[in-house]
Amino acid sequence: MGVASKDSDSSSFEIFRYGDRDYELIPSRGVVYLTRSGRALHHRPDCMYVLGGQGLTTRQDPQRDLWRRLLDSGPVNSPSRRDFALAQELIGSDGVPATNTCEQCVLRPPALGERGRGARRLLIDDALLRFDHDKAAQRAAAASREVEGVRRDFPRGGWPTMPLQRYALGVPDYKSTYCYRLEYGTPELGSIAGGNARKHIIYYRRDHQDWYHDPAFSDENEAWSHLRQGFLDAFDAAENGQIADIDKIEALRSGIALTAKTLYIYFPDRLLPIYSRDHVRHFISLLSGENTTQLSSFATLARLKQLVDEDDRFADWGGQEMIDFLYWWDDPRRRTTVVKIAPGHDAKYWSDCLDGGYICVGWDDVGDLTAFTSMEEFAARFEAVYAEEYRGNRSKLTQKAKEVWRLLELQAGDMVVANRGTSEILAVGTVTESGYLWREDRPELKHTLVVDWDRSYAMRLPEPQNRWAFVTVTDVPASLWQVIETQRSGPVAKQQPEVPVGEPLWHVLADALERRGQVILFGPPGTGKTYTCLRFVHWWLGQRLEHPDLDLFAEYGSAAFDEAQAKLSDRKGHPAGHLTRVTFHPAYGYEDFIEGFRPVAGGEGLNLTLVDGVFKRVCSAAAADPDHPYMLLIDEINRGDLPKIFGELITLLEKDKRGLVVDLPQSGAAFTVPSNVFIMGTMNTADRSIRLIDSAIRRRFGWVELMPDVTVLEAANVGNVELGPLLDELNRRILQKLDRERQIGHSYFLEDGKPVDSEAALAAVIRHEILPLLQEYAYDDYNMLEHFLGPKIVDVAKGRLYDLSDEDLVDALRELQVEADLR
């Protein structure tokens, strides 16, 4: 063990060597804190594991060395360490001795990321010491210029007579409108971009050639008169300091983000420039520990402003500087997206991109993306312009339209990998606040995304990414990003991205878990539900448990994956590990899940003994370790009788019911579901629709759908058969006769995570996996089966399948594709 000083500009921190790892030491201030049932020593009352806790106990630490004396008293969980804790009265109100130090506010792994996103959150006083005020001041000055520009072009006094054409998107002169300025022309004031134009409440739809507005009004003029008056009422409320009253203005209820940004521009001293209610709630919780879920949008904004105004640490801070600090300190946007984008064929325009600080994309004939009010409107335009080029293939047209539209969806902080071919990375860029820009002055590839380039990422990949030859814009898988980070060059390794980058779906699952506590991943067969859950769980648990040797992005089935699962599942003498897996089936019952009498070998034969079920064991382990998460993964959750299995405990799953106590009917023991227990389930919708799930169960779970994903089959082909379009066509035919829940998943066409690449392999997939599934769907209706697969494969007259060779079967599949292209 040893202590070394840290950088001079972080004098309150030290690097502490313990075992074989470096930790950041957050010094004691002469007092230590103990939670009610936790086993960790804390140095700060605003620690995420202390804040808002009940039954907090304090002990004096005049020498400020209790943490070190505790570590020196013996190994983790040893009797000597427990004896030291008891002797020093390091005991919580529940009588549990603190035998560890907190990994958030005593010793923590050094924080990763420039803004702390996804890394351990700095304590607020420590964050204030590190915050770059000079950089924030520059951004605040730029934001002030944007405010002045909006006020000049759209003065408050002009609102009572502002015409609709001056306000709304979709009109011919859309770039001069108020809504365009707020969505695309004021990046330093914070983004409200993304999604569609409905957040603007009223706009012109060029694809429909009509106005979108509240159907309660007879026409757009009546709707605009009502909306404009709503803004005027909001201005009066803000001027009078009655921000919370804006929640009552009915005309503005569907445009919260637009209204909040508008009010900040005209009344910057009344609220902060933050436009997401969830983000506001997040920051209120950090600053005060309050739960504001019952407050409406503008009431939460008012409460956050009040907290900031009452805190002497933020005296004389401007709104822009305050928001810069909050998002830098603990950004609630937990997702960092990484995409690869090629700067033209063979990186033709790379020098332009590098010098100009942007990445460029083609398909210029559709024009500026900001002219479209929705992805649907853009896709219709894209198809009209490029239908001939793609021979009317709707699958290809949709795919390419999504690639281009992706530039508009990427947010500040997302990352762009610039590539040449399938193996060379030229640089990695971080998207700036400016985001998407249409550059009319470029000769071609006029769609651009503004980024800050980092050339230390320039490299040749160990393995070529073959699908990059066929796509311009596509997601970079988490496993590939890990390779890129590991292989990067440069004299000094840059800090890791602010989030351990995961697959996009992982972030959706993480959000659902944080919100509900339990989530079910559902979808048709072959969509990779179990595969997705297991990889997600390793990524999600690994971050929160901080296993130093755990590969967060290990590929399913690899040795690293098996090792990670073993570590997470290791009970270490406890009732359960941090990951517990179980599969439901029709015979699975309450006794298996909660508790029940089981025959157990005894001295005189078998005796009936009350045995804890799997969920009770998980809850017991979690209650003894409240600072860390415990995950129960239930495969095939719909195959069990869920009301019978969960019994009376279904109520305790709700987030606001966690911690409540019930008496179990068999043992009579008091039982509770701790807040650090999480449940994930997988459900095959071909077996059972979610509509048939017990409503009480359905209400208590978050639901995330996993549908067939043809992008994993991009550029994959067997002979003349393109696997992605083949899957698209099969599912189109299924949807015509059945429903979306019985489509075919992409994983049927994968072997060891890669698309099948031989006629024998594709024929085997069709014969042994897809055909039996379709026969089950068709209930031996060979007319329906012929509709799915075509007359070259199905003999309707004789009620059988033709006996085709591998080559002939693949040729028959090719005909399905040709027919689809000619639709």
Secondary structure by P-SEA (a helix, b strand, c coil): ccccccccccccbbbbbcccbbbbbbccccbbbbcccccbbbccccccccccccbbbbbbcccccaaaaaaaccccccaaaaaaaaaacccccccccccccccccccccccccccccccccccaaaaaaaccaaaaaaaaaaaaaaaaaaaaaccccccccccccccccccccccccaaaaacccccccccccccccccccbbbbccccccccccccccaaaaaaaaaaaaaaaaaaaaacccccccccccccccaaaaaaaaaaaccccccccccaaaaaaaaaaacccccccccaaaaaaaaaaaaaaccccccccaaaaaaaaaaacccccbbbbbbbbccccccaaaaaaaaccccccccccccccccccaaaaaaaaaaacccccccaaaaaaaaaaaaaccccccccbbbbbbcccccccbbbbbcccccccccccccccbbbbbbbbccccccccccccccccccbbbbcaaaaaaaaaaccccccccccccccccaaaaaaaaaaaaccbbbbccccccaaaaaaaaaaaaaaaaaacccccccccccccaaaaaaaaaaacccccccccbbbbbbccccccccccbbbbbbbccccccccccccaaaaaaaaaaacccbbbbbbbcccccccccccccccccccccccccbbbbbcccccbbbbcccbbbbbbbcccccccccccaaaaaabbbbbbccccccccccccccccaaaaaaaaaaaaaaccccccccccccccccccccccaaaaaaaacccaaaaaaaaaccaaaaaaaacccccccccccccccccaaaaaaaaaaaaaaaaac
